[in-house]
Amino acid sequence: MDKQLAKNSVEIFVPVEKIEKLIEAKLCCTSLATKLLREEDPSAYNMAIERSLFSYCPEPFETFPRELGFIRGATVFSKSVDKLLKFASEKLGRELTLPPKEQIYFEGKVGDATCFLLHLSNTVHNELFLSDILLQNPKNINLREETSSEYKGLGYGIFDEILANIQKYAQRKKYTRLGLLASNKINMEIFFRRGFVIEDTHIGERAKQSERGYPMVRFL
């Protein structure tokens, strides 16, 4: 882990100085290298791969083999990404391959309080997947049961600026789409207003019914 990350590498995505001015405090920015992130917290990357693979599959959820894992709401939890890859390839009638497990992870803290967190992963769709994004003012953390980046005291266009920076990076790296999994209806509506749409798949339909785990995409 890089304890002191070079500011200019963070600010490709996050306007650190603007946030520091808003919260009136200095941020300690850290990053996890791809290798460490895979070893310490592979779940977000696996979730991105699982979601991407299942959006390929025309099969309804009821035909999902139990030996591959289980489904909660509209989210797939596989026991083996390799087996899931084989299953998706068979359903499509062509071989799918996984991309390199490249990930980007930045976190900014004031003391022990997290101010921002950004985690991006690449997936099988030539897609840059927003595995996690969090913004909050450490001095004014909202404790609502239903929370989102708009309700944690760090608005002022910061969220939109980060999304714009992510899009610029994705286009520069030749990604063709941004993807994410909105955890609830509030977050789904926030991203919908910013140009993301619910995928027109059986996963998307199931998410609408359960009102959680919305697979969303914005084409670049």
Phi, psi and omega in degrees: 000134176276111184291320177238101183276140178302128187302322184293334177286323176294317188284000166301328183246317191245126178283081188300312183297322179295320178293317180300322179293320181292319183268354179056048179201156178273140180262143169260113184260133179230166178215150171256130174295154183307316182298314180296321182295320178298318184285321187270327183210073182279354189299319182294320178294315180298321178299319179297316180295315181300314180298317182295316181297319183285336175289343174284329193278129178282347185291141173289163184299331185298339181265004181294120182298127183297333181291345178274344181148213181210169182236134174235117185065241178246020184247135180265133175240103184269154175274339180208117177297324180296318179291324177295322177298317179295317179299312180296321180296318180295320181292327180278335183081016175209155185281129174258144177237148179277144174283168173302147183279066179274133181221152176236129182220120175232143176219138177238129183232153167244106188065233179267356184269127178282131178258316174217152176215133179222125181226119180240143177225150171268151184227188188283353181265015194055044186243139170265118188258128177278088182294325179199139173214127183221135173225130176200149177275116182302337180273350186213056182284121180283132184253024176302153177294318177258108183243162176202174181297337180282345189243027183236025169076020179218061179270250175055031178081358181298314182300313180295325179294320179295316178299320178296320179293321177297318180296317179299317179297315181299317179293322178295327180270006175071024169289152181253354181200155170253139180229159176198169175237104181283124189290331183211179185294322179300310180294323178301316182293325178298313181286329177299319179294345181252024171095001176274148177233155176287132181299139179276069180224172178296334175294315178298318179295319179295323178297319178299323181287319183272344182059040173199157179065047182283117174282123185232153183214149169228120182280142184256000000 
